[in-house]
């Protein structure tokens, strides 16, 4: 049997050069697939234990948010805009994608901190930890999608057949979420402030992203939205399900590239710096 | 690195930060620098940082069992974490051949709400096992841990013993090439400890490398081949277990202030043993040390203390009062030591220790245990302390140690301890074997028919 030789020294990765780092990262991710799955299972099995409502908690909060928006819309305080579909479907579908991002990002950011004691006692791939944490977003997402299906039946409407492409269209969203998650988890490991900042930012960001309303045609919000990658990531799969087309495909394509680069870039950063985090956690 | 070396540590240093806020700031800075592809310049010490480990070098060969000992805060656990790659060195280089399994805390990573079975799989994955391996070894793991039906119960409801047993079982069944154990064998009941040591012996036979960190000097004596003594983040000595334990005991009881003095005299001159740590009274050694003239004096003795009183002579006598160097098993002898006081001591204690040549402690006793009130000893007084011992030992070589100490408010202060001062041979008196002679009467008779 060939023995693996490991060396630990300061700035190890820097000395090896970027090309070898890349293959190292790929190898590490590949070798740790089962570990990632086990960590995901750990999160999944444990998060709904010792709770009567269990997995339902994942969607109770978004439903409340939607209810508030419906109320605001009915009372005329807020103009939701022209959405061309029953509002509850529109809102729930938007929420599903948005929540996928926000739940995933929060879980990733906290992944290293939550596993702190474990990180201090066992040496294992921390990348797996972050990726597995993003998996926490999957179950609420699936439930929300199932509820959307029920609503479609209830309203007697049929979604576009192109909606079946959603699993492909959310790949950029996943990469974007995990990519950012790599970055935030590192800094959250060192400074707990980051976790709080993220929670606040996400609330604001949701209001500035047309999740529960249609994108206005003009005004500040329209301009802001134009440069908000999350708008494209959320509205593109939704438009595909509701209308069967992608109205802003150019923007979406650009955001796809951004997501891929963000993911690779942050993965790199994570690899270069993860050795520094354990001692600061 | 030659072929047999599995771990090589080359001038490794590791720094920590005393301040939490600064640690956060430095952490963010380091990450930032690494992110930009700049060196983190970890070899410099920034404000409120200190070296937790400083310039450590050693090598471990394949199949070796190495002990790491040292007082609290000497850097033992940090060293293990570096070997395991949990922390990275700030200076120097560590090279490790093969898979390292670290038992830094048993059951680390167990989730309380998940069942034993689920936790075994998850923990095994974290420790680096593949699915096939776990499937194959699962039954053995459960069997070894001895938790039976509880495997389907959430570990939250386990007793602490069951918890650590399962943790240990998963870790050893990972079959690491190098097993690193940090003070974890003290947990669990005696049955389980026996199991653990048996497993360790098995791993040793398989030529796996084992590194043990512990405060249990018995474990060090029995299970290790070589010991690294750490103190204040530096290697204090690399020795065979017996010598390392001696040094450690001296280190632990001399107090940290005396270490400087201790270190300068660490090479003890066999022909003229000096008191290590005796800085207070150096140069006041007017009395000749007659111990050296005794026939049964062991020139490899190990000596330390502050020197306020000193053992200046000793004798081993038989029941007729004749000086002897060997005796028959079961005989009674008198071991007496002459002590000179260089300072007035309020509450002196005189003690005795009998050890085997491997350093196993067979018997120890002192005037404190016997509730003897010795009373104050004035400066310049000379005292004989006499111990009558029934030598119920099997034939072999034994060592007598003697010591004089002072009872102070927060413990016992060694004045002069001379480990393995006298070498005594015990000759056979009857035929039996073992270490002690329990002097058995044997009767054999038929069962009475009634």
Boltz contact constraints between the chains, C-beta under 6 A:
constraints:
  - contact:
      token1: [A, 3]
      token2: [B, 97]
      max_distance: 6.0
  - contact:
      token1: [A, 3]
      token2: [B, 98]
      max_distance: 6.0
  - contact:
      token1: [A, 5]
      token2: [B, 97]
      max_distance: 6.0
  - contact:
      token1: [A, 6]
      token2: [B, 96]
      max_distance: 6.0
  - contact:
      token1: [A, 7]
      token2: [B, 95]
      max_distance: 6.0
  - contact:
      token1: [A, 8]
      token2: [B, 85]
      max_distance: 6.0
  - contact:
      token1: [A, 8]
      token2: [B, 88]
      max_distance: 6.0
  - contact:
      token1: [A, 8]
      token2: [B, 89]
      max_distance: 6.0
  - contact:
      token1: [A, 8]
      token2: [B, 94]
      max_distance: 6.0
  - contact:
      token1: [A, 9]
      token2: [B, 93]
      max_distance: 6.0
  - contact:
      token1: [A, 10]
      token2: [B, 42]
      max_distance: 6.0
  - contact:
      token1: [A, 10]
      token2: [B, 90]
      max_distance: 6.0
  - contact:
      token1: [A, 11]
      token2: [B, 39]
      max_distance: 6.0
  - contact:
      token1: [A, 34]
      token2: [B, 125]
      max_distance: 6.0
  - contact:
      token1: [A, 34]
      token2: [B, 131]
      max_distance: 6.0
  - contact:
      token1: [A, 35]
      token2: [B, 125]
      max_distance: 6.0
  - contact:
      token1: [A, 38]
      token2: [B, 122]
      max_distance: 6.0
  - contact:
      token1: [A, 38]
      token2: [B, 125]
      max_distance: 6.0
  - contact:
      token1: [A, 42]
      token2: [B, 111]
      max_distance: 6.0
  - contact:
      token1: [A, 42]
      token2: [B, 122]
      max_distance: 6.0
  - contact:
      token1: [A, 45]
      token2: [B, 114]
      max_distance: 6.0
  - contact:
      token1: [A, 46]
      token2: [B, 111]
      max_distance: 6.0
  - contact:
      token1: [A, 46]
      token2: [B, 113]
      max_distance: 6.0
  - contact:
      token1: [A, 46]
      token2: [B, 114]
      max_distance: 6.0
  - contact:
      token1: [A, 49]
      token2: [B, 113]
      max_distance: 6.0
  - contact:
      token1: [A, 118]
      token2: [B, 108]
      max_distance: 6.0
  - contact:
      token1: [A, 118]
      token2: [B, 109]
      max_distance: 6.0
  - contact:
      token1: [A, 121]
      token2: [B, 104]
      max_distance: 6.0
  - contact:
      token1: [A, 121]
      token2: [B, 105]
      max_distance: 6.0
  - contact:
      token1: [A, 121]
      token2: [B, 108]
      max_distance: 6.0
  - contact:
      token1: [A, 122]
      token2: [B, 108]
      max_distance: 6.0
  - contact:
      token1: [A, 122]
      token2: [B, 126]
      max_distance: 6.0
  - contact:
      token1: [A, 123]
      token2: [B, 84]
      max_distance: 6.0
  - contact:
      token1: [A, 123]
      token2: [B, 85]
      max_distance: 6.0
  - contact:
      token1: [A, 123]
      token2: [B, 86]
      max_distance: 6.0
  - contact:
      token1: [A, 124]
      token2: [B, 126]
      max_distance: 6.0
  - contact:
      token1: [A, 186]
      token2: [B, 31]
      max_distance: 6.0
  - contact:
      token1: [A, 190]
      token2: [B, 24]
      max_distance: 6.0
  - contact:
      token1: [A, 190]
      token2: [B, 27]
      max_distance: 6.0
  - contact:
      token1: [A, 190]
      token2: [B, 28]
      max_distance: 6.0
  - contact:
      token1: [A, 191]
      token2: [B, 24]
      max_distance: 6.0
  - contact:
      token1: [A, 269]
      token2: [B, 35]
      max_distance: 6.0
  - contact:
      token1: [A, 272]
      token2: [B, 34]
      max_distance: 6.0
  - contact:
      token1: [A, 273]
      token2: [B, 31]
      max_distance: 6.0
  - contact:
      token1: [A, 273]
      token2: [B, 34]
      max_distance: 6.0
  - contact:
      token1: [A, 275]
      token2: [B, 88]
      max_distance: 6.0
  - contact:
      token1: [A, 276]
      token2: [B, 30]
      max_distance: 6.0
  - contact:
      token1: [A, 276]
      token2: [B, 31]
      max_distance: 6.0
  - contact:
      token1: [A, 278]
      token2: [B, 86]
      max_distance: 6.0
  - contact:
      token1: [A, 278]
      token2: [B, 87]
      max_distance: 6.0
  - contact:
      token1: [A, 279]
      token2: [B, 87]
      max_distance: 6.0
  - contact:
      token1: [A, 280]
      token2: [B, 23]
      max_distance: 6.0
  - contact:
      token1: [A, 280]
      token2: [B, 27]
      max_distance: 6.0
